[in-house]
Amino acid sequence: MYVLIVEQNHELGVLRKKAWARQGAIATLVSSQDEAIAHLRNYNVDVIVLDVMLTEGSAFAVSDFANYRRPKARVIFVTNTRFFSDGSIFQHCSNACAFVQSASPPEDLAAMVQHYGAN
């Protein structure tokens, strides 16, 4: 399984990458819209774990590009805010499969990645 992590908090991204590697996933960590889109142009991914509040670019642009370029990829949005806590993100992004808090334990998020990446 191939996972793209788009996370501006490098330490958190590395923690997640290690958790998924223990489960056998191959993960790439990037921190911006430009890096994510460049990766999606060149590599197929099964799951994208995407920080909603990117400081360099737009999470929606990454999701939209993935929907076009990698339509089978599922997007798990993560956030440290209450923005979109009403579930409206699923109305904006058709490839969204989950929306969780950034503080979720890495093992819980890894289980979600495993679940959605297997489908």
trRosetta pair geometry for C-beta under 8 A, 3 or more apart (Angstrom, degrees):
i j d omega theta_ij theta_ji phi_ij phi_ji
1 24 7.2 83 28 107 96 87
1 25 4.7 -46 81 -117 102 86
1 26 7.1 172 85 26 48 72
1 46 4.9 -75 -157 39 82 151
1 47 7.0 18 172 8 112 107
1 113 7.5 134 135 150 142 94
1 114 7.3 175 23 -117 170 53
1 117 4.1 58 -151 157 135 139
1 118 7.3 -54 -85 -65 133 59
2 25 7.3 156 -96 -169 16 83
2 26 5.3 -25 -107 73 67 99
2 27 7.7 153 -164 -88 47 39
2 28 7.8 10 -173 -1 90 100
2 43 6.9 -140 171 157 148 111
2 44 6.4 102 59 102 151 69
2 45 4.7 -120 113 -125 104 56
2 46 5.3 125 54 2 68 88
2 47 7.8 169 92 31 50 67
2 117 8.0 171 46 -146 41 123
3 20 5.7 -58 34 168 156 162
3 25 5.1 28 -5 166 120 131
3 26 7.1 165 23 83 75 46
3 27 4.2 -23 72 -105 104 86
3 28 7.4 179 91 25 57 62
3 45 6.6 86 -124 -161 14 105
3 46 6.8 -44 -73 59 58 88
3 47 4.9 -16 -114 71 82 96
3 48 7.5 158 -164 -93 61 28
3 49 6.5 20 -179 -5 109 103
3 113 5.8 6 -104 -162 138 131
3 117 6.8 -59 -74 -86 93 140
4 27 7.5 168 -86 -155 19 67
4 28 5.5 -18 -116 64 65 97
4 30 7.0 -12 -172 17 94 109
4 36 6.5 106 160 -140 131 85
4 39 5.8 145 -126 117 129 140
4 40 7.1 -19 -70 -69 172 84
4 43 7.8 143 -73 90 116 119
4 45 4.5 -36 -17 -122 107 161
4 47 7.5 -169 30 97 66 50
4 48 4.7 -16 67 -114 102 78
4 49 7.3 -174 91 28 51 65
4 73 7.8 3 22 -157 117 140
5 13 5.1 143 133 -149 132 95
5 16 5.8 147 -120 94 146 129
5 17 6.1 -107 5 -69 153 90
5 27 5.7 35 -16 -179 111 114
5 28 6.8 -171 27 88 77 45
5 29 4.6 -20 71 -107 114 68
5 30 7.1 156 84 27 61 59
5 48 8.0 171 -83 -161 24 53
5 49 4.9 -10 -115 63 69 107
6 30 5.6 -18 -109 75 68 91
6 31 7.3 140 -162 -115 57 16
6 32 7.8 -108 -157 48 96 11
6 33 7.9 56 -162 -87 134 41
6 35 7.7 160 -122 84 89 98
6 36 4.6 9 -100 -86 127 132
6 48 6.5 13 -1 -177 110 99
6 49 7.0 -180 28 89 66 55
6 50 4.7 12 56 -119 116 67
6 51 5.9 -128 110 19 76 83
6 54 6.9 -34 150 -85 108 125
6 59 7.3 151 108 -117 134 81
6 62 5.9 49 -99 -169 177 168
7 10 7.4 148 107 -87 98 27
7 12 5.8 -128 168 91 140 101
7 13 3.7 175 71 -77 131 105
7 16 7.1 129 -26 28 160 140
7 29 6.7 -47 41 -153 103 94
7 31 6.5 -48 84 -109 46 66
7 49 7.2 -5 -50 111 106 99
7 51 4.9 115 -115 -36 54 123
7 78 7.6 -4 -101 66 101 131
8 31 5.2 90 -113 -163 46 91
8 32 7.6 71 -95 -73 84 59
8 51 5.6 -122 3 87 86 164
8 53 7.6 -78 16 99 136 74
8 54 5.8 152 -47 -133 117 58
8 55 5.4 95 -129 13 154 97
8 56 7.1 146 -106 17 110 90
9 12 4.0 39 103 20 116 117
9 13 6.4 160 88 -18 62 87
9 51 7.5 145 12 -98 86 150
9 102 7.6 81 27 -169 143 139
10 13 5.5 -59 -148 38 31 114
10 14 6.3 31 157 -20 67 104
10 29 7.6 94 -141 153 66 134
10 31 6.6 -30 -77 -84 82 130
11 14 5.8 -52 -148 34 30 110
11 15 6.5 34 152 -21 62 105
12 15 5.6 -52 -150 34 33 115
12 16 6.5 31 153 -16 65 105
12 102 6.7 -3 -168 -178 155 108
13 16 5.8 -56 -150 37 31 109
13 17 6.2 34 153 -23 66 107
13 29 4.4 113 156 -147 122 125
13 31 7.3 -104 -29 -83 163 84
14 17 5.5 -51 -144 35 32 115
14 18 6.4 33 156 -19 64 104
14 29 6.7 -14 -74 -74 55 171
15 18 6.0 -56 -152 34 28 109
15 19 6.6 28 151 -20 63 107
15 106 5.4 -126 142 -76 97 144
16 19 5.6 -54 -149 34 34 113
16 20 6.4 24 157 -13 67 107
16 27 7.5 -149 119 176 85 163
16 29 8.0 133 70 -96 101 112
16 49 6.7 -134 161 98 151 160
16 106 5.4 -156 -100 -132 57 104
16 109 6.4 -45 -130 96 107 139
16 110 7.6 -179 -157 -67 71 85
17 20 6.1 -62 -150 40 28 105
17 21 6.3 33 152 -25 64 107
17 27 4.5 -160 -133 94 80 135
17 29 5.3 -63 -62 -50 137 119
18 21 5.6 -51 -145 32 31 115
18 22 6.8 38 155 -24 62 100
18 106 7.8 10 71 168 84 156
19 22 6.0 -53 -162 26 31 113
19 23 7.3 15 147 -6 61 106
19 106 3.8 -172 -47 149 160 118
19 107 6.0 -134 -157 -75 127 51
19 109 7.3 78 98 71 147 96
19 110 4.6 -124 139 -61 110 133
20 23 5.6 -61 -156 42 43 106
20 25 4.0 -49 164 59 102 129
20 27 4.9 86 82 -41 135 136
20 110 5.2 -167 -83 -122 66 97
20 113 5.8 -36 -111 90 119 158
21 24 7.6 81 -172 -52 34 9
21 25 6.4 -93 -81 65 34 71
21 26 7.7 57 -107 -103 76 34
21 27 6.5 -100 -58 19 81 109
22 110 7.7 -8 61 -151 98 157
23 110 5.5 150 -11 175 144 119
23 113 7.8 134 74 84 147 112
23 114 5.9 -90 160 -76 148 121
25 110 7.8 -156 9 -148 136 89
25 113 6.5 -16 -73 133 164 129
25 114 7.5 -122 -53 -83 121 74
25 117 7.0 54 -110 94 120 177
28 39 6.0 176 110 -145 147 144
28 43 7.4 87 -2 78 154 160
28 45 8.0 -100 33 -97 112 122
30 35 3.6 -171 -166 121 126 123
30 36 5.2 180 87 -67 140 64
30 39 5.9 -143 -32 -20 147 140
31 35 6.4 49 44 37 54 148
31 56 6.7 57 125 42 83 128
32 35 4.8 93 57 11 83 101
32 36 6.8 -146 95 -6 43 89
32 54 6.6 119 -132 -173 46 123
32 56 3.6 -42 -122 100 108 123
32 57 5.2 108 -179 5 77 122
33 36 5.8 -60 -148 37 29 111
33 37 6.2 23 160 -16 67 109
33 54 6.1 121 -45 128 87 159
33 56 6.3 -146 12 120 82 71
33 57 2.2 -147 -2 167 123 159
33 58 5.7 40 -87 37 143 51
33 59 7.7 -122 -87 -68 96 30
33 61 5.4 31 -149 80 131 123
33 62 5.5 -133 -129 -56 75 98
34 37 6.1 -57 -145 38 27 107
34 38 6.3 29 156 -19 63 108
34 56 7.2 -62 12 145 97 110
34 57 6.2 -168 -19 -63 68 140
35 38 5.7 -54 -147 37 30 113
35 39 6.4 31 154 -19 64 106
36 39 5.8 -58 -152 36 30 111
36 40 6.3 25 153 -15 66 109
36 48 7.6 73 -158 -149 119 125
36 50 7.7 62 -131 -114 154 100
36 57 7.6 -162 28 95 115 156
36 62 4.6 -2 111 -125 147 122
36 65 7.8 130 117 68 98 133
37 40 5.6 -54 -143 40 33 110
37 41 6.4 43 154 -29 64 101
37 61 7.5 -41 -63 134 124 100
37 62 6.5 -125 -58 -111 80 70
37 65 5.2 -16 -116 125 96 170
38 41 5.7 -49 -153 25 31 116
38 42 6.9 2 159 2 61 112
39 42 6.4 -80 -155 47 30 95
39 43 5.6 -38 177 37 72 113
39 45 7.6 44 135 -41 107 130
40 43 7.0 -76 -108 59 22 71
40 45 6.9 -66 -107 9 76 120
40 62 7.7 151 -19 -158 145 77
40 65 6.0 120 88 124 152 111
40 66 5.6 -110 -129 -93 149 74
40 69 5.2 104 149 89 108 141
40 70 5.7 -113 -157 -9 101 124
40 73 7.9 -90 -127 2 109 166
41 69 6.7 -73 -93 -156 47 156
44 70 6.3 151 -139 -123 61 115
44 73 7.9 -166 -174 -64 64 108
45 48 6.0 78 117 -65 141 82
45 66 7.7 -53 61 -137 118 115
45 70 5.9 33 45 -180 81 163
45 73 5.1 44 88 -113 87 128
46 72 7.5 -44 -129 120 55 99
46 73 6.3 167 -178 -118 12 70
46 74 7.2 -5 154 24 62 88
46 116 7.8 150 144 117 94 77
46 117 4.1 73 125 -142 131 87
47 73 6.6 171 -88 -162 17 79
47 74 5.3 -22 -112 66 72 88
47 75 7.7 151 -164 -92 60 26
47 76 6.4 15 -176 -3 107 106
47 113 5.1 163 101 -146 164 80
47 116 5.4 104 -102 96 119 109
47 117 4.5 -71 -26 -75 120 95
48 62 7.2 -172 169 146 148 113
48 63 7.6 -176 90 -98 143 65
48 66 5.8 -77 -16 -113 156 164
48 73 5.6 53 -17 160 102 122
48 74 7.3 -169 26 91 72 41
48 75 4.8 -20 68 -109 103 74
48 76 7.2 -178 88 28 51 66
49 75 8.0 156 -90 -160 22 55
49 76 4.9 -18 -110 70 69 105
49 78 6.2 23 179 -11 89 120
49 109 7.0 65 -127 175 140 122
49 113 6.7 -40 -59 -89 118 114
50 59 5.2 124 157 -151 115 104
50 62 5.9 177 -132 96 132 135
50 63 6.5 168 101 -65 176 92
50 75 5.5 -13 9 -163 128 103
50 76 7.0 152 21 76 74 49
50 77 5.4 -38 75 -106 93 60
50 78 7.0 161 78 21 39 77
51 54 5.6 119 91 -68 101 72
51 59 6.5 -133 91 -89 50 124
51 77 8.0 96 -133 -160 9 64
51 78 5.7 -40 -99 73 54 91
51 79 7.1 118 -160 -90 59 53
51 102 7.4 35 -120 -94 91 117
52 59 5.0 -100 -137 21 36 169
52 77 5.2 55 -65 -174 98 110
52 78 6.9 -151 -11 79 85 37
52 79 4.2 -16 29 -81 125 109
52 81 7.4 -111 81 42 125 105
52 83 6.6 -172 126 88 142 116
52 84 6.5 -140 -143 23 157 140
52 89 7.4 -80 -110 -108 127 142
53 59 7.3 -16 -29 -23 18 130
53 79 6.1 93 -10 -133 101 90
53 80 7.1 -81 31 39 135 83
53 81 6.2 89 -45 2 142 125
53 83 7.2 110 -67 44 108 142
54 57 5.2 -30 121 72 139 76
54 58 6.5 -172 58 -106 122 10
54 59 5.3 154 -4 -52 110 81
54 62 7.7 104 -24 -11 155 132
57 61 6.2 -103 175 56 99 132
57 62 7.1 84 132 -42 127 101
58 61 4.0 89 75 0 105 105
58 62 7.0 -171 98 -6 60 79
59 62 5.6 -53 -154 36 38 112
59 63 6.2 38 150 -18 68 106
59 77 6.9 84 166 -127 141 103
60 63 5.5 -52 -144 39 34 113
60 64 6.1 37 156 -20 67 106
60 92 6.7 -62 -120 151 116 122
60 93 6.8 -137 -127 -74 74 110
61 64 5.7 -52 -143 38 29 112
61 65 6.3 29 157 -18 63 107
62 65 5.9 -56 -147 38 28 108
62 66 6.2 28 155 -18 64 108
63 66 5.8 -56 -147 38 28 111
63 67 6.3 33 153 -24 63 105
63 75 5.3 19 -120 -97 97 172
63 77 8.0 -13 -78 -76 133 106
63 93 4.5 -38 159 -133 149 127
63 95 6.1 -177 -169 58 89 110
63 96 7.0 -2 -145 -60 138 86
64 67 5.6 -52 -150 31 30 115
64 68 6.7 24 153 -12 63 106
64 93 7.6 -107 -60 -118 63 86
65 68 5.8 -60 -153 40 34 108
65 69 5.7 3 162 5 73 116
66 69 6.2 -65 -124 53 27 91
66 70 5.0 -42 -161 55 71 100
66 73 5.1 -85 178 76 113 133
66 75 6.5 123 85 -67 150 116
66 95 6.2 -136 103 86 107 164
67 70 7.9 -26 -57 66 10 59
67 71 6.1 43 -172 -110 45 66
67 93 7.5 -155 -54 -161 133 76
67 94 6.2 86 -128 61 138 98
67 95 4.7 -153 -89 -22 92 129
68 71 7.2 -12 -150 -67 5 86
70 73 4.1 34 126 -8 114 123
71 95 7.5 -141 -153 -92 49 124
73 95 6.6 33 91 -175 72 137
74 95 6.3 -163 -130 175 38 84
74 97 4.3 0 -173 -10 115 138
74 116 4.4 -122 89 168 153 121
74 117 7.3 -134 41 -74 117 48
74 119 7.3 54 -37 64 145 110
75 93 6.4 -66 69 150 144 135
75 95 4.8 78 3 115 108 95
75 96 5.1 -53 79 -98 104 51
75 97 6.5 143 59 10 48 80
76 96 7.9 108 -100 -154 24 66
76 97 6.3 -46 -77 65 68 90
76 98 4.5 -4 -127 64 86 105
76 99 7.7 -172 -166 -74 58 30
76 100 6.8 -4 177 15 103 107
76 109 7.3 140 139 -156 151 92
76 112 5.9 108 -114 128 149 126
76 113 6.8 -91 0 -81 151 72
76 116 6.7 168 -54 33 109 158
77 84 7.5 -35 124 103 149 153
77 89 5.7 -90 35 160 163 157
77 93 7.5 119 -48 55 129 154
77 96 5.9 -15 -14 -133 113 111
77 98 7.1 -167 34 96 65 56
77 99 4.7 -5 68 -112 105 74
77 100 7.5 155 88 25 57 59
78 99 7.9 172 -83 -157 31 47
78 100 5.6 -24 -108 74 76 80
78 101 7.1 32 -158 141 78 12
78 102 5.0 99 160 -87 108 66
78 104 7.4 -117 -130 24 111 115
78 109 7.4 7 -86 -120 131 136
79 83 6.2 -123 -176 59 155 91
79 84 6.9 131 -8 51 162 111
79 99 7.4 -2 9 -172 109 88
79 100 8.0 160 27 88 68 37
79 101 6.7 -60 73 -122 63 45
79 102 6.1 -103 107 -33 15 95
80 101 6.9 77 -106 -166 44 76
80 102 4.2 -35 -67 23 85 134
80 103 6.9 92 -117 -30 85 88
82 85 4.6 -37 -172 -22 70 136
84 87 7.3 126 169 -41 74 7
84 88 5.7 -121 -138 56 74 84
84 89 4.3 46 -168 -45 136 106
84 99 6.5 -118 125 -159 116 146
87 90 5.8 -20 171 13 80 114
87 99 7.0 177 -116 41 55 147
88 91 5.2 -45 -165 30 63 116
88 92 6.5 54 142 -16 79 104
89 92 5.6 -62 -150 42 40 109
89 93 5.9 -14 168 25 77 110
89 96 5.5 168 131 -133 97 171
89 99 5.4 127 54 -89 140 140
90 93 7.0 -70 -120 60 25 74
90 96 5.2 -131 -103 83 59 126
90 99 7.4 -105 -46 -24 89 126
92 96 7.8 52 71 -12 74 139
93 96 4.1 86 94 -29 109 109
96 99 6.7 17 180 -56 123 95
97 116 5.1 130 103 -123 156 138
98 112 5.6 -53 18 -172 175 136
98 116 7.0 -121 -8 -49 118 145
100 104 4.9 -14 158 -24 124 150
100 108 7.9 -176 -163 118 154 113
100 109 6.6 -169 85 -98 155 94
100 112 7.2 -163 -26 -11 147 171
101 104 5.3 131 72 -37 76 88
104 108 5.1 -105 168 78 105 126
104 109 5.3 117 103 -51 120 99
105 108 4.6 92 65 2 88 104
105 109 7.2 -166 92 -2 47 85
106 109 5.7 -58 -148 42 36 109
106 110 6.0 43 151 -27 68 106
107 110 5.3 -49 -144 33 32 118
107 111 6.7 38 153 -23 62 99
108 111 5.8 -50 -155 29 33 112
108 112 6.9 31 147 -15 62 103
109 112 5.5 -52 -154 35 39 113
109 113 6.4 43 148 -21 68 102
110 113 5.5 -49 -147 35 34 114
110 114 6.3 37 152 -20 64 104
111 114 5.6 -51 -148 36 32 114
111 115 6.3 34 152 -21 64 105
112 115 5.6 -53 -147 35 32 112
112 116 6.2 14 162 -4 68 108
113 116 6.4 -63 -140 47 25 96
113 117 5.6 21 163 -17 64 120
114 117 6.0 -60 -133 42 20 109
114 118 6.3 23 163 -25 59 111
115 118 6.3 -66 -156 28 22 109
115 119 7.3 16 154 -20 59 106
116 119 6.0 -53 -154 25 39 111
